[in-house]
Amino acid sequence: MGNNSGRKNNFVMQAGILASAGIISRIIGLLYRSPLTEVIGELGLGYYQAAYGFYTIVLLISSYSIPSAISKVIAQKLALREYRNAHRIFLCSMAYVLVVGGIASLFLFFGAGIFVEEAAIPVLRTFAPTIFVYGILGVLRGYFQAHKSMAQTSVSQILEQISNAVVSIGAAYLLINSFMGGMEMPADTAGQVKRATYGAVGSAMGTGVGVLAALLFMAGIYGLNRRIIQRRIRNDRHRHMDSYGEILRTITAVVTPFILSTAVYNLSGTVNNAVYTKILPSLKELDSVELYSNWGIFSGQALTISNIPIAFASAMAAAMIPSVAQLMASKDIGGARQKIGVAVKTTMLISIPCAVGLLVLARPVTYLLFPRSEEVVSLASRLLMTLSLSVVFYALSTLNSSILQGLGRVNIPIVNAFIALVLQTAVALGLLFYTELDLYSMAVANTVYSGAMCILNQISVRKAVGYRQEVLKTFVIPFAASLFMGAFAWAVYEGLLMMTGSMRISVIPAILAGACVYFAMLIILRGVTEKELRGFPKGHLLVRAAKKCRLMR
């Protein structure tokens, strides 16, 4: 937990560790979604996603922003070596989430009928206790992130997702089998709805067990570090000690804008869900079961796949907040600008090729992860293609939101998110009611939202610290390299498909070949230097590979 370690001061390295865990977690999440969908069906997935959207909003308002907010406040104290005050903030934060998380859990449980239709009420109530548990987990994660140590959070994320996957499938199967007398799909609509509800409840139980498993792990890690923490507190020579009243006011002042920003930023999905499943059927005569099944395809498959690359941006954002907060506390504006530039470039190096790859290989990737019927795969893959550009927009807007929070401009992302939300909703309503795009309207609206957030946040960061992002190596060269990558990956895939006739067998080599081409073109076009490569996790291996292939001297 020492702050002096060069490795831990390398925020790109720490972001890479967190990103790796995030990507692994999302891959696990994708891998279990396919068997889960087999168990609960598209309708069950639709009920789950509808309840999950409102659970997420309450979680965002109560607990989700805690790790980022707490890491920022504690990081400022650690920069001044005020270890006693840092630990008092930790204790006060724990009391804060116990109260707020408990109230939020009770509100969601007893108010579930306000948010979702009757069939999804048990699902939303199953989510309720998870909010209380997540608050405690969030404080522990934020405490270690403030020390620029992302390994603990990374392992807990993977453990959370594994537990979630196992319990979700197992609980869904057991509930359906026990209460429906078997796994067969009923012929009547009422039976189908009942079966879907039991399946969705089982999946929601998995989410809660996953968070609980992560909490037990983080609590164990804190216990192992307790002696080091206490020794630092004893050796702290600062005489001034913040009162718990001062700390609580500070936490409230920092957490509230974080909560509002994150809530508004993530309100996009919930608003889209409400527009499609509530407003649309009220104005058009549409079948509720079909609507929720379609929403399950969009939100549970296409949107889930598009969110995988954004894991790196989220990790970079988590690493940025304590780093920028410490630099600003030390009044090192130049250092903050340099960190921002590196973070933006690194994020674009990852997100741009991912967006192109999802556009080119949308169909085989969807089939690989969700081997459903031809009709479902076709719809999900076309939706994924429509969403591909949003990967870049979301990555940059997520990063810039955290940069603004680290700079202390916590209200700006709230305003930007609200403007983007209004624009998105107008586009969604207009396309749904005046065109025949149906689900594609939601994909377009999602892209409009992320694009507006991206532009507004980028302008705000530029004004906040007076920095200008280098364009050629950050955007142009990665995009050019990605075009070569996309063309090559598509050619490899089509060639293998003609020989094997299997999308599953063909897509993996195509992805690997495309990644190699992108890496080579990035170096040939001089989009990345040896020093920058070494800053990545296992960067020395990348440099060695580049030199062995004579791409780098």
N, C-alpha and C positions, 0 to 999 in steps of 0.2 A: 504493500500500500504506500510505499514511498513515492514522493513526488519528484525526486531528483533523478530518477532513472531516465536515461535518454530514450529508452524504448517506450516508456509510458508517456513521455512528452511528445512523441511522434503521433499526432492525432490522426494522421492518415492510416498509420499502422493499427491504431486502436479502432478506428472506424472500419478498417478492413476485417478485423476480428469480429466486430459486431455484425458487419454486413454478411460475413460468411455464415454466422449463426442464423441471421435473419433469412438468408437464402435457403439454407438447409431446412430451417423451420417451415418455410413456405413450400418447399418441395415435399416435405413430409405431409404438410397440409393438403397438397395437391394429390399425392399418392393415395391418401386415405379417402379423399372425396369420391373417387371412382367406386370403390366397394361400398362406401356409405350410401351413395346414390342408388346403387343396386339394391340396397336394403330398404331405404326409405322412399325411393322414387323421386321424380322431379317435383311432385306436389309436396312431399315431405320436405324436400330441399327448399321449396318456395316458402313454406311456413317457417322453416328455420331461419332463412335469410331475412324474412319480414320481421320476425321477433328480434333477430340479431341486430338489425339496423337500429331499433329503438333502444335495445340494451346498450348498444355502443354509444348512443347519444347521452344516456344517463351516466354511463361510465366516464365519458369524456368530461361531463360537467362536474363529476364528483372526484374521480381518481386518476384518470388516464394521463393527465398532464403532470402529475406529481413527480415522476422521475426527472423530467427536464427542468421543472421549476426548482426542485430541491437541489439538483446538481448545480444549477446556476448560483443559488444563494450560498451553498456550502463552499463552492469553488472560490467565491470571492473572499470568504474567510480563510480558506487554505492558502490563497495567494499572499495573505498577510500573516500567515502562520499562527492564526488564532484558533488553535485546535480545540480549546475548551468551548469557545462560542460555536464552533462548527458542530460539535457534538450536542450542544444544547439545542441547536436548530434541528438536528436529527430527532431528538426526543420530542420536541414540540411538534414536529411534523407528524410523528407517529400518533400523537394524541389528536391532532387535527383530522387525520384520515379515519381514525376510529369513530369519531363523531359524525363526520360528513358521510363516510362510507356506509355507516349504519343507517343514517336517515335515508340515503339514496336507495339502499337495498329495500327498505320497508316501503318506500314510495313506489318503487317499480313493482313490488309484489302485489300490493293492494290496489295499485292503479293500472294494472296490466290491461284491463278492459277498455281503458281510455285510448290506448294506442293501437291495438290490433283487433282483428275480428275474433269471434268466439273460438274458432278452431286453434288459433295460435296463442291464446291466453295461457294455457298450461306451459307452453314453451317459454314464454317471456317470464313467467313466474319461476321457472327452473333456473333462469339466468340470474335472478335477483341476488342470491347470496354471493355470487361470484364478485360482484362489485365491492362488497365489504372486504373480501379476501385480497382483491387486486390492489386496494389502497395500501395495505400493509406491504405487499410485495413491491409496489411502486416506490415507497420510501427507501427500502433496502437497496433497490436497483439504483436510485438516484444518488444514494450515499456513496456507493462504489464508483459510479460514473463521475462524481465530483472529484474523485482522486485520480481521474483519467485511467481507470482500470475497467475495461469493458469485458474481460474474460468471464467474470462472475455472471453478469447479465446474459452473456452469450450462451453459456452452458445452461442457465436456467430457462432460456427461451427454447432450446432444443429439448430439454427435459419436459417442459410444458407441452410442447407440440406432440411429442411421442405419447405422453400420458393421455392427451386429448384424443389422439387418433385411436388408440387401443380402446379406451372407454367409450368413445362415441359410437364406434361400430358395434362393440359388444353390448352396450346398454340398449342401443336401438334394436338390435336383433332380439335380445331377451324380452324387451317390453312388447314388441310386436308379436313375438311367438307366444308369450304368456297371455296377453289380453285379447289377441285375435284368434288364438287357437291354431296358429300356423303362419307361414310366410306367404301364402297365396294372396294374390291381389283380389279383393272383393269385386263383384260385378256391379254392385250398386254404388251410386255416388256417395251416400252417407257412410258406407263401409270404407270406401277409399279415403275419405276425409279423416275418419277415425284412425285408420291405419297410419296415415301420414302424420297425424298429430303425435301418436305414440313414438314413431320413429324420430320426429323432430325433438321431442322431449329427451329421448336417449342421447341424441347428439348434443343437446344443450348441457346435459349432465357431464359429458366429456370435457366441455369447455371449463366447467367449474373444477373438475378434478385436476385438469392440467395446470390451472393457476395455483391450486393448493399444493401440488407437487413442486412447482417452482418456488413457492413461498417457503416450504420446508427446507429446500436446498439452500436458498439465500440466507435463511435464519441460521442454518448450520455453518455457513461460511462466515457470517458475522460473529458467531460464537468462537470460531477458530482464530479470528483476528482481534478478539476482545482485549487480550493482554497488550497487544501493540497499541490499540486505541487508548487504553487507560494509561499506558506509559507516556504517550504523547501529551495527554491531558495534564498529567502530573508535571511534565517538563515545560509546560507552557508558562512563559514568564510575563505574558500580557496581564496587566492589572485590571483593565476594564473588562467587565463581564456583562454581557447583554442580559437584561431581564427577560423572563418568559413572555411578559406582556409586549415588550419591544419586538421580540422574535415573532410572536404570533401576528403582530401587525405587519411585519416585514413579509412573512409567509403569505398572508392574505393579500398584500399589495402585489406580490409577484405571481402567486398562483392564480388569482382571479383573471388577469389578462391572458395568462397561458391557457386557462380553461376556456375562456370566451373565444380566443383565437383558434384553439384546437377544435372546439365544439362547432363553431361556424365553418371552419375549414372542412370538417368531416360531415357536416350536415348535408352535403351534396347528395350522398347516397340515400339518406333517409328521405329527403325531399323528392328525389327521383322515384323512390319506392312508393311514396304517398301519391304522387302524380299518376303513376302507372296502375297501381292496384286499388286506389280509392277514388280519385277524381275522374279518371278515364271511364271506369264502368258506370259511374253515376250519370255521365252524359251520353254514353253509348251503351247499347244493350249487348254486353259481353259476358261470357261465361266466367265465373269467378275461379273455378278450378283450372281452366285453361290459362287465365291470366297469371295465377300463382306458379303454374308450371313453367310458363315462359319467363317469368321473373327469376325462377330458379336457374334456368339456363343462362340468362344474362349475368346475374349477380353471382351465382354459385360456380359458374364455369368460365365464361369469357372474362369477366371482371377479375376473378380470382387469378387467372393466368397472367393478365396484364399487370397485376400488382407485384408479381415476383421481382422484376428488376428494380422496383422502387424501394426494395428492402435495403439496397446499398445507400440510396439517398437518405433514407430514414436513419440508418446507422451513422452516416456522415453528419447528419443533423444533430444526433445525440452527442457525438464527439465534439461538435463545434460549439455547443452552448457553454460548457465549462471553460473551453479554451479561449473563446472570445471574451467571456465574462472576466477571466483572470487578466487578459491583456488590457481590457478597458479599465479594470480596477487599478492596474499598474500604469495607466495612461499611455500605453504603447499603441498609438493609432496605426503607425506604420506596420507593426507586427500583426495587428488585426487585419489590415488590408492584404498582407501577404498570405495569411491563413485563408482568408475568403477566396482569394484567387486560386490557390491550390485546391481548395475544396470543390469549387465550381468546376474546374478543369477535370479533376478526378471523377466527379459525378458524371460529367458529359462523356468521358472516355468509356464509361460503362453503359450508360442509359441509351445513347444514340445507336450503337450496334444492336442492343437488345430490341429496340423499337423496330429497326429494319428487319431483324431476324423474325420477330413475331408477325410482321407483315408478310414476309415471303413464305414462311413455313407455318402459317396459322393452322391450316387444316391438319397436317400430320401431327403437329404438337398437340392440338386439341384431342385428336383421336388417341394419341399416346397416353394422355393423362385422363381422358374421359371417354373410354371406348363404348359409346352409346350407339343408338340406331343411326342410320345414314342421315335421316332428317334432322336429328338433334345435333349431330356433329357438324353438319353443313351450316345450320343456323349459328351455332356457337362460334365456329371458325370465322364466319363472315362478320359477326359482331366483334371478334377479337381483332380482325383487320381494321375495322373502323376505330377501335380503341388504341391502336398501336402508337399513333402520334402522341396520345395523352401520356405515354410512358415518359417521354422527354419533358413534357410540360410539368407533370407531377413531380418528377425528380428534382427539377430546378426550383419549383415553387416551394416544395417541402424544405429543401436546404435553405433557401432564402428566408423563409418564415423563422427558422431557428436562428439564423444569423441576426435577424432583426431583434429577436428575443434576447440573444446574447449581448447585443449592443445596448439593450435597455429600451428599445423602441417597441415595446410589447403591444401597444395599441394599434400600430400600423397594420399588422397582419389581420387583425379583426375587421378593420374597415375594408381592406382589400378583399378578404374572403366574402364579406357581405355583398360587395359590389358584384363579384363574380357569381355569387349564388343567385342574385336577382336576374342577372343576364342569363344564367343557365336555365332557370325556371321559365323565363319568357320563351327561350328557344325550345325547350321541351314541350311546353303547352302548344306553341305555335305549330311545331312539326307533328305532334300527335293528332291535333284536331283538324289540321288543314292539309295534311299529306297522308300517304299510305305507307309511311316508313315504319310505323309500329315500333318494335323494339329498337330499331336502328335510330330512332329519334332520341332514345335515352343514351345511346353510345355517342351520338353527335353532341348532345347536351353536356355529357361528361367531359368530352374533349374541349368544348367551348369554356367550361368552367376552369379546367386546368390551365388552358392557354391564357385566360384572363388573369388568373392568379400568378402565373409565371411572369407575365409582362409587368403587372403592378408591383409585385415583390422585387423584381429586378430593378425597377426604377427607384423604389424606396431604399434599397440597399445602397445604390449608387449615390443617392442624396445624403444618406446617413453618414457615410465615411469618405465620400468623395473619391471612390475608386472606379476605374474603368476596366472591365474584363478584357483580357487579350482574346481576340476573336479567331485568328487563323488556327492556332493550335488547339483551341478549346472547342470550337464548333465546326469550322470548315474542314480541317483535315480528318477528324473523326467521322464526319459525314461522308467524305469522299472514300475513306477506307471501308466504311460500312457498305457503300454501294458495291464495291468490289466483292466484299464478303457475301452480301446478299445474292449477287449474281452467281457466285461460285457455289454457295450452299444450295441454291435452287437447282443448278445444273447437276450437282452430285446427287441430290435427292431424286430428281426425275430419272437420272440414269440408273440408279439402284432400284427404283420402283419398277422400271421396265424389266429389269433382270429378275427381281425377287417377287414382285407383285404384292409386297407387304409394306405398308406405311410405317409400321413400327420398326421394322428392320432397317428401313432406308433413312429415317429421320435422324437417328443418333449419329451415324457417321457424317451426315450432312452438317449437323450442328458443330461437330468437332472440327471438320474441315473448314467450315466458315470461320470458326474462332481462330484457327491457325492463320488463315489468310488475312483476317483483320489485324492480328498481332504483327504479321510481316509488313502489311501495307502501312500500318501506323508508324513503324520504324523507318521504312523506306521513304515515306513522305515527311519524316522528321517531326512527327507530331508529339513524340515523347523522348526525353533524354535518358541517358543511363542513370543519372542521379535520381530522376523522377521514378524510374522503374524500381530502383532499389528501395524506394520509400513504400512500395506496396508490400503486403504480407507475402513472404517467400520471394521477395523481389530479386534476391541474389540468384535464385534459380531461373527467373525470367531473363536476367542479364546473361547468365551462362548459356541458356538456350539460344538467345539472339546471337551471341558471339560464335557459338558452335555452328549455327546456320549461316554465318558470315553476313548477318544483317547489321551487325554493330561491331565496330573495331575495339 
